[in-house]
Amino acid sequence: MGKPPAQVTERMKNSAKLYYEWLIKGRTIDAILKEQPQFEELWPEGKDHAHLYGRPLAFYQELQQLNIAAAWSNVKVATYTLRVSSIGS
């Protein structure tokens, strides 16, 4: 992004705060940005506060509620897994 390290660090801290408010505290993006408008530039979807990377926000909120590590710890057979990421492609 061509930003100096100090600015990257600050953006990362603010991104963590934004995602904590949304995913952990369960607040809406609109409510968070209304209260803290400086986070607006951090939201990757711009003015679309209903989607993230093409998926509805509810997808990520539901995913946050899952304990995926606990589910995998119950698997007792050899397993081949493949993770495919479409972000950035």
LOVEXSE-156557 format. One record per atom (N, C-alpha, C): residue in three letters; x, y, z. Coordinates in steps of 0.001 Angstrom, whole numbers, plus 500000, padded with zeros to 6 digits. Example, Ala and Ser with C-alpha at 12.3 -4.5 7.8 and 13.67 -1.06 7.14 Angstrom:
BEGIN
Ala513190494310507800Ala512300495500507800Ala513200496700507800Ser512850497750507080Ser513670498940507140Ser512900500030507870
END
This chain:
BEGIN
Met500819498796500000Met500000500000500000Met500858501262500000Gly502162501093500159Gly503048502250500123Gly502948503145501347Lys502491502618502444Lys502335503403503667Lys503533503176504575Pro503941504193505347Pro505057504020506270Pro504684503061507411Pro505681502374507982Pro505411501390509034Pro504563501908510189Ala504780503118510620Ala503998503668511740Ala502518503758511386Gln502223504130510151Gln500831504218509714Gln500216502828509575Val500985501869509109Val500493500491508994Val500141499958510385Thr501010500200511354Thr500757499753512724Thr499469500359513263Glu499268501639513041Glu498054502306513522Glu496812501759512831Arg496909501516511529Arg495777500936510798Arg495442499544511317Met496453498757511622Met496224497407512142Met495542497466513510Lys495964498360514365Lys495330498514515681Lys493872498909515524Asn493612499861514651Asn492230500314514445Asn491389499238513770Ser491982498463512870Ser491250497359512246Ser490849496328513292Ala491753496033514207Ala491441495084515282Ala490276495598516126Lys490261496888516406Lys489159497480517182Lys487838497379516417Leu487877497678515126Leu486677497612514296Leu486116496196514272Tyr486967495213513998Tyr486503493830513915Tyr486076493288515276Tyr486705493740516352Tyr486290493331517695Tyr484872493824517991Glu484628495080517680Glu483289495645517902Glu482240494887517102Trp482584494532515875Trp481639493856514986Trp481477492383515338Leu482577491623515359Leu482478490173515497Leu482348489687516938Ile482975490345517869Ile482935489890519256Ile481774490534520014Lys481630491837519847Lys480557492531520564Lys479218492485519829Gly479242492116518547Gly478000491949517795Gly477339493236517322Arg478093494308517263Arg477533495584516800Arg477493495627515279Thr476613496447514740Thr476544496596513284Thr477669497520512814Ile478058497331511569Ile479089498185510984Ile478608499628510963Asp477346499840510617Asp476811501209510589Asp476933501885511957Ala476589501168513016Ala476656501748514358Ala478102502063514749Ile478998501170514414Ile480414501381514746Ile480948502602514013Leu480661502698512713Leu481187503801511917Leu480534505124512268Lys479304505079512718Lys478654506312513161Lys479355506864514401Glu479726505945515293Glu480396506338516533Glu481875506649516314Gln482500505929515388Gln483934506097515135Gln484186506232513634Pro483831507370513053Pro483922507548511604Pro485337507392511035Gln486351507497511868Gln487725507322511377Gln487985505891510903Phe487113504946511291Phe487266503562510857Phe486709503327509449Glu485996504289508907Glu485366504144507582Glu486380503727506522Glu487545504325506525Glu488561504009505511Glu489110502587505656Leu488881501958506796Leu489388500611507034Leu488460499530506507Trp487186499877506283Trp486214498885505839Trp486460498586504366Pro486838497331504025Pro487252497015502658Pro486172497147501597Glu484899497161501998Glu483818497213501017Glu483298498621500762Gly483979499631501270Gly483542501012501050Gly482207501291501703Lys481255501738500907Lys479932502113501435Lys479005500914501646Asp479387499751501166Asp478572498546501356Asp478853497983502742His477943498229503650His478096497764505031His477281496503505287Ala476858495823504222Ala476072494595504355Ala476839493364503893His478006493566503256His478777492451502711His480262492645503005Leu480970491524503003Leu482425491555503111Leu482960490481502184Tyr483775490873501237Tyr484344489954500245Tyr483264489118499562Gly482135489763499252Gly481073489108498500Gly480097488281499325Arg480329488173500624Arg479429487381501470Arg478677488307502427Pro477460487924502795Pro476722488723503784Pro477473488713505123Leu477354489795505862Leu478048489893507146Leu477632488798508113Ala476411488314507989Ala475935487240508869Ala476805485995508739Phe477352485735507550Phe478237484586507353Phe479411484642508324Tyr480062485799508413Tyr481227485949509284Tyr480837485949510759Gln479679486523511059Gln479213486529512445Gln478906485109512918Glu478286484307512066Glu478002482913512416Glu479301482117512521Leu480226482351511625Leu481514481672511661Leu482266481994512948Gln482176483230513388Gln482839483655514618Gln482315482880515828Gln481050482503515785Gln480437481799516911Gln480849480330516999Leu481394479792515914Leu481791478384515896Leu483139478182516573Asn483304477041517186Asn484607476649517712Asn485140475561516790Ile485751475979515712Ile486204475052514683Ile487313474142515214Ala488177474671516057Ala489244473841516630Ala488655472706517457Ala487602472969518200Ala486959471918518997Ala486351470852518086Ala485727471283517003Ala485137470320516074Ala486222469431515460Trp487330470029515031Trp488411469248514454Trp489058468333515483Ser489060468728516742Ser489685467877517763Ser488900466583517976Asn487657466542517518Asn486843465332517626Asn487072464354516484Val487795464760515462Val488077463879514325Val489184462914514739Lys488900461627514645Lys489839460602515124Lys490372459710514001Val490187460107512766Val490682459337511633Val491606460216510791Ala492456459585510022Ala493333460335509126Ala492465461155508171Thr492821462396508011Thr492003463301507209Thr492882464147506301Tyr492480464268505059Tyr493151465132504107Tyr492263466354503916Thr492786467517504195Thr491992468737504035Thr492659469649503022Leu491844470427502386Leu492318471382501399Leu491614472696501654Arg492373473756501794Arg491800475083502008Arg492077475902500742Val491009476424500182Val491108477237498984Val490665478642499331Ser491470479602498992Ser491146480991499271Ser490972481729497946Ser489866482452497837Ser489631483211496613Ser489924484696496829Ile490346485068498035Ile490645486474498305Ile491909486848497553Gly491822487907496810Gly492970488416496086Gly493246487727494762Ser492385486815494380Ser492640486139493101Ser491726486636492031
END
